[in-house]
Amino acid sequence: MDLELKEGETVSWEKGKGIRVLETPGHAKGALSFLFEKEGVLFSGDAIPSVGAVPVYIDPRTSIKSIQKLQKLSGVKYLLSSWHDPITGGQISTAMEEGIRYIERIDKIVGELSKTMLSETSSEEFSLRALEKLGIKVPKVPPIVRTSFESHRKK
């Protein structure tokens, strides 16, 4: 059975058991997060980046807006994210704020590099330099990571 999930809908499978659908684009256009309201469990998927990890999103501004949307949820006791170990209590807001600051830091790095590197510089070389500034060393930059850096340059 295929289901088209939309913002605010609740998907139920038995009486009293359901999850609320939250549209959280940024990582990808149709990205979703899910909230088990009764239990206070938020599945954020890829919405909240982890500081020090390679950036993986298609739109930094939309990513920040999605994290800010998640910050406004009440009753969240547990955060289950693709990039973090399970997070509880006050550490949830910390992880979300750190995710926003990380995207902003990447934006600043990309802006600085764009001023100093030639426009003919390949996306691979540009991304390697940006990763280096973030303290991340990789032999080759995955295409989605190059897309993340390019999304900052296009804004």
Backbone bond lengths (Angstrom), bond angles and torsions (degrees), N, CA, C in turn:
res aa  C-N    CA-C-N  psi(-1)  N-CA   C-N-CA  omega(-1)  CA-C   N-CA-C  phi
1 M - - - 1.433 - - 1.530 109.49 -
2 D 1.316 117.47 126.25 1.456 122.43 176.16 1.519 109.43 -93.18
3 L 1.318 114.89 140.44 1.457 121.48 178.28 1.516 108.90 -129.27
4 E 1.302 117.70 133.15 1.460 120.89 171.80 1.518 106.71 -94.75
5 L 1.327 115.54 115.95 1.457 120.61 -176.27 1.522 109.77 -94.71
6 K 1.334 115.40 137.04 1.457 120.99 -178.77 1.517 110.76 -130.41
7 E 1.318 114.30 154.72 1.455 123.33 178.62 1.531 112.16 -45.31
8 G 1.323 115.22 129.23 1.457 120.86 173.58 1.511 115.65 85.39
9 E 1.317 117.81 -14.55 1.473 119.56 179.17 1.523 109.45 -67.86
10 T 1.309 115.07 152.75 1.456 120.59 172.75 1.516 107.68 -114.87
11 V 1.314 114.59 127.61 1.458 120.98 177.15 1.524 106.73 -99.05
12 S 1.324 115.66 119.64 1.467 120.84 -178.86 1.521 109.92 -113.29
13 W 1.311 116.07 146.95 1.465 119.81 176.81 1.528 111.65 -121.96
14 E 1.311 115.98 -16.44 1.465 120.70 170.61 1.518 107.17 -160.22
15 K 1.301 116.68 166.18 1.462 121.12 -176.62 1.530 110.83 -55.80
16 G 1.323 114.63 125.22 1.462 120.56 178.84 1.513 115.13 82.06
17 K 1.317 117.71 -0.24 1.472 121.49 179.93 1.526 109.08 -118.13
18 G 1.316 116.00 116.75 1.454 118.72 -179.98 1.521 111.87 -165.06
19 I 1.312 114.58 161.41 1.464 120.81 176.40 1.521 109.01 -126.48
20 R 1.334 115.30 143.25 1.456 120.83 177.21 1.521 108.80 -92.48
21 V 1.315 115.57 135.45 1.459 123.09 -179.26 1.526 108.97 -87.70
22 L 1.330 115.76 132.10 1.465 122.32 177.97 1.521 108.63 -126.53
23 E 1.306 117.04 122.07 1.462 120.37 175.94 1.525 108.07 -77.92
24 T 1.341 115.74 121.14 1.462 121.37 -178.88 1.529 110.29 -133.23
25 P 1.347 116.05 67.06 1.465 119.18 179.91 1.524 111.58 -68.51
26 G 1.290 115.34 167.80 1.462 122.71 -179.27 1.509 108.74 134.84
27 H 1.323 115.63 -56.07 1.465 119.72 172.74 1.529 107.86 -64.08
28 A 1.320 115.33 -45.06 1.465 123.85 175.80 1.530 106.65 -148.35
29 K 1.325 116.26 160.89 1.465 120.16 -176.65 1.525 112.97 -59.50
30 G 1.291 119.27 -42.80 1.456 121.69 -175.22 1.513 114.26 -101.14
31 A 1.327 117.18 21.83 1.463 120.36 -175.33 1.533 111.98 -62.89
32 L 1.314 114.49 142.85 1.464 121.63 -178.80 1.523 110.46 -129.23
33 S 1.311 114.77 151.43 1.458 122.56 168.46 1.521 105.92 -121.65
34 F 1.328 116.31 162.34 1.463 120.46 -176.60 1.522 109.83 -134.97
35 L 1.320 115.71 137.20 1.456 121.52 -179.14 1.522 110.56 -120.14
36 F 1.331 115.00 118.67 1.460 121.22 169.02 1.523 104.44 -84.95
37 E 1.333 116.25 92.82 1.461 120.33 -172.40 1.524 112.71 -61.65
38 K 1.314 117.52 -45.71 1.462 121.49 -176.55 1.535 111.35 -59.71
39 E 1.333 115.93 -39.53 1.461 121.04 -177.82 1.527 112.72 -90.34
40 G 1.338 117.80 -15.14 1.456 121.09 -178.24 1.519 113.29 73.82
41 V 1.338 116.61 32.62 1.466 121.21 -178.29 1.527 109.31 -108.90
42 L 1.327 115.78 123.93 1.457 122.36 177.75 1.521 109.57 -109.20
43 F 1.329 115.84 120.90 1.467 122.05 171.93 1.521 106.15 -97.23
44 S 1.321 117.40 103.67 1.464 120.40 -175.68 1.520 113.20 -91.28
45 G 1.319 117.31 -6.55 1.462 119.22 -179.16 1.517 110.55 58.11
46 D 1.336 116.17 -128.89 1.465 122.11 -177.58 1.523 113.28 -93.96
47 A 1.319 118.56 8.69 1.466 121.73 -171.56 1.530 114.03 -66.28
48 I 1.330 118.27 -31.46 1.465 121.14 -174.02 1.524 109.35 -112.15
49 P 1.338 117.42 108.76 1.468 118.29 -179.56 1.527 111.48 -71.33
50 S 1.306 115.37 155.56 1.454 122.37 177.38 1.523 108.70 -100.97
51 V 1.327 115.92 129.70 1.459 120.98 179.31 1.522 109.08 -57.43
52 G 1.316 115.83 130.33 1.459 121.27 178.50 1.517 114.38 94.71
53 A 1.337 116.28 -10.54 1.467 120.04 176.45 1.529 108.85 -89.57
54 V 1.325 116.35 159.03 1.460 118.91 176.07 1.529 108.88 -63.93
55 P 1.332 117.45 139.68 1.471 119.32 179.37 1.522 111.22 -71.47
56 V 1.329 115.28 135.42 1.463 120.94 -178.61 1.523 108.62 -137.94
57 Y 1.331 115.99 87.55 1.458 121.57 176.93 1.521 108.49 -159.52
58 I 1.321 116.11 164.41 1.466 120.17 -179.63 1.523 113.00 -106.27
59 D 1.337 116.64 -11.83 1.456 119.70 -177.27 1.527 109.31 -152.69
60 P 1.339 117.05 105.85 1.467 119.13 -176.45 1.528 113.60 -64.42
61 R 1.313 118.38 -40.47 1.474 121.13 -178.64 1.531 111.13 -64.38
62 T 1.324 115.57 -44.49 1.461 119.86 179.42 1.526 110.16 -67.54
63 S 1.317 117.18 -35.35 1.467 120.65 176.38 1.520 110.58 -60.12
64 I 1.318 116.56 -45.78 1.465 120.71 179.42 1.524 110.08 -62.28
65 K 1.324 117.31 -44.20 1.470 120.38 179.32 1.537 110.86 -60.89
66 S 1.320 116.73 -38.81 1.464 119.69 178.99 1.521 111.61 -65.82
67 I 1.337 116.91 -40.62 1.466 119.79 178.03 1.529 109.64 -65.45
68 Q 1.327 116.62 -42.10 1.467 119.82 177.83 1.527 111.47 -60.70
69 K 1.305 116.13 -36.69 1.467 120.52 176.29 1.530 110.14 -62.65
70 L 1.334 116.80 -43.80 1.461 120.96 179.21 1.527 111.14 -65.86
71 Q 1.332 117.09 -33.40 1.466 120.90 178.54 1.530 111.92 -61.65
72 K 1.313 116.96 -28.08 1.468 121.63 -176.52 1.531 113.10 -81.68
73 L 1.325 118.23 -9.03 1.460 121.00 179.93 1.518 109.82 -67.91
74 S 1.299 115.85 139.86 1.464 118.86 177.17 1.533 109.53 -104.32
75 G 1.315 114.43 155.23 1.459 120.17 175.01 1.517 115.60 79.70
76 V 1.339 118.32 11.36 1.463 120.10 179.55 1.534 108.71 -80.62
77 K 1.320 115.44 119.30 1.463 121.98 -179.94 1.521 112.37 -105.25
78 Y 1.336 115.30 -26.53 1.466 121.15 -177.25 1.521 109.52 -135.19
79 L 1.322 116.15 133.66 1.463 121.73 176.05 1.522 108.32 -114.72
80 L 1.328 114.96 123.08 1.465 121.45 176.11 1.521 106.50 -114.21
81 S 1.319 114.95 110.87 1.461 123.16 -173.94 1.528 109.72 -120.83
82 S 1.304 115.82 152.91 1.471 119.81 177.34 1.527 112.25 -65.80
83 W 1.326 117.31 -25.57 1.459 120.99 -170.54 1.522 114.01 -104.43
84 H 1.320 117.85 -6.09 1.458 121.40 -175.49 1.527 110.53 -127.84
85 D 1.335 115.41 159.82 1.457 119.77 163.90 1.526 106.20 -68.36
86 P 1.327 119.04 163.22 1.468 119.53 177.76 1.532 111.09 -53.39
87 I 1.331 115.21 138.93 1.464 121.93 -176.58 1.521 108.13 -120.38
88 T 1.342 116.02 141.71 1.464 120.62 -179.43 1.525 110.65 -129.87
89 G 1.324 114.58 162.76 1.462 122.66 171.94 1.509 114.88 54.62
90 G 1.336 115.05 -138.67 1.462 122.30 -176.89 1.514 114.21 -63.88
91 Q 1.319 116.27 -18.83 1.470 119.23 179.59 1.532 111.69 -69.59
92 I 1.322 117.03 -17.65 1.467 120.79 179.63 1.520 109.88 -64.78
93 S 1.334 116.74 -50.78 1.470 119.08 -179.90 1.526 110.64 -65.23
94 T 1.328 116.92 -34.06 1.467 120.54 177.29 1.528 110.67 -62.38
95 A 1.320 117.42 -46.39 1.474 121.21 -179.98 1.527 111.06 -61.80
96 M 1.330 116.56 -40.51 1.464 119.82 179.45 1.524 110.90 -66.44
97 E 1.325 117.09 -44.52 1.467 120.67 179.67 1.525 110.21 -65.03
98 E 1.311 117.43 -41.19 1.475 120.68 177.44 1.524 110.91 -62.96
99 G 1.330 117.66 -37.37 1.459 121.01 177.35 1.516 111.62 -61.47
100 I 1.329 116.30 -44.28 1.470 120.56 177.79 1.522 110.34 -63.11
101 R 1.333 117.02 -47.55 1.474 120.61 -178.96 1.531 111.02 -62.44
102 Y 1.332 117.26 -33.77 1.467 120.57 178.92 1.533 110.28 -66.09
103 I 1.321 116.79 -44.18 1.466 119.85 177.67 1.523 109.60 -62.31
104 E 1.326 117.53 -41.39 1.471 121.03 178.70 1.527 111.28 -65.16
105 R 1.320 116.57 -37.65 1.476 120.49 177.44 1.533 110.14 -64.15
106 I 1.319 115.93 -43.23 1.466 120.11 178.30 1.523 109.74 -61.96
107 D 1.320 116.79 -40.70 1.463 121.09 178.91 1.529 110.51 -59.76
108 K 1.317 116.74 -43.20 1.468 121.32 178.88 1.530 110.93 -63.93
109 I 1.322 116.82 -44.53 1.470 121.24 178.93 1.526 110.47 -60.79
110 V 1.326 116.69 -45.97 1.464 120.73 -179.87 1.525 109.72 -62.38
111 G 1.313 118.10 -41.14 1.462 121.54 178.09 1.517 111.94 -61.69
112 E 1.323 116.45 -44.44 1.465 120.89 179.17 1.523 111.08 -65.07
113 L 1.319 117.49 -45.02 1.462 120.80 179.63 1.525 111.36 -64.56
114 S 1.316 116.80 -36.72 1.470 120.95 -179.73 1.519 111.04 -62.78
115 K 1.324 117.40 -29.42 1.467 121.38 179.27 1.525 112.06 -76.83
116 T 1.344 116.37 -29.08 1.459 119.78 -172.72 1.532 114.26 -103.89
117 M 1.315 118.12 -20.42 1.462 120.23 -177.97 1.522 109.75 -98.39
118 L 1.302 115.33 147.14 1.463 120.22 178.48 1.519 110.90 -64.38
119 S 1.314 116.58 146.18 1.467 120.71 -179.74 1.525 111.64 -64.39
120 E 1.326 117.85 -20.82 1.469 121.45 179.20 1.529 112.23 -80.43
121 T 1.323 117.37 -5.80 1.459 120.67 -179.93 1.526 109.06 -59.43
122 S 1.323 115.82 134.42 1.463 119.76 -179.52 1.526 110.68 -65.60
123 S 1.308 114.90 155.66 1.459 121.32 177.72 1.529 110.04 -61.02
124 E 1.315 117.03 -36.03 1.465 122.01 178.51 1.529 110.53 -62.70
125 E 1.329 116.86 -50.02 1.468 121.09 -179.23 1.531 110.81 -64.20
126 F 1.319 116.45 -44.20 1.460 120.66 178.96 1.534 110.00 -58.77
127 S 1.321 116.26 -46.67 1.468 121.31 -179.08 1.522 111.79 -64.94
128 L 1.328 117.23 -39.62 1.466 120.13 177.07 1.526 110.79 -60.71
129 R 1.331 116.65 -41.66 1.468 120.81 179.00 1.525 110.64 -66.07
130 A 1.327 117.09 -41.71 1.469 120.60 178.96 1.528 110.36 -64.00
131 L 1.320 116.73 -44.38 1.468 120.48 178.04 1.525 110.97 -61.18
132 E 1.322 115.84 -40.49 1.466 120.71 178.03 1.533 109.98 -59.05
133 K 1.323 117.25 -43.23 1.472 121.39 178.32 1.528 111.26 -64.17
134 L 1.329 116.97 -27.38 1.463 121.68 176.93 1.532 112.00 -84.40
135 G 1.341 116.52 -5.09 1.459 120.58 -178.93 1.511 113.70 82.14
136 I 1.339 115.75 21.66 1.459 121.11 -178.50 1.517 108.44 -112.00
137 K 1.323 116.45 125.25 1.467 120.54 179.08 1.521 109.29 -112.44
138 V 1.313 115.31 124.82 1.466 121.72 176.65 1.523 107.65 -136.21
139 P 1.332 117.56 147.51 1.467 119.51 178.78 1.536 112.00 -72.63
140 K 1.318 116.13 -31.91 1.464 121.58 -178.92 1.528 107.35 -146.35
141 V 1.327 115.28 142.96 1.465 120.02 -176.60 1.523 109.63 -91.80
142 P 1.336 117.95 122.30 1.463 120.30 176.57 1.535 110.78 -61.08
143 P 1.323 117.84 146.83 1.472 121.08 -177.75 1.534 113.90 -54.05
144 I 1.330 119.19 -40.09 1.464 120.46 -178.93 1.521 111.11 -64.92
145 V 1.323 117.87 -31.15 1.466 121.03 178.26 1.526 109.40 -71.82
146 R 1.338 117.08 -40.39 1.478 119.88 174.61 1.520 110.00 -60.36
147 T 1.335 116.34 -40.37 1.470 120.92 177.81 1.532 110.35 -60.29
148 S 1.327 117.06 -40.14 1.465 120.82 179.26 1.527 110.72 -60.33
149 F 1.327 117.03 -48.30 1.468 119.72 179.87 1.529 111.28 -65.77
150 E 1.311 116.25 -40.51 1.478 119.95 179.09 1.522 110.64 -63.47
151 S 1.331 117.67 -32.86 1.475 119.76 179.89 1.526 110.47 -64.50
152 H 1.311 118.15 -29.95 1.461 121.34 175.60 1.532 110.53 -71.91
153 R 1.313 116.42 -36.85 1.472 120.26 -178.07 1.519 111.78 -71.20
154 K 1.339 117.54 -26.93 1.462 121.61 -175.84 1.516 113.21 -83.06
155 K 1.312 118.16 -15.08 1.474 119.82 -172.74 1.509 114.01 -61.08
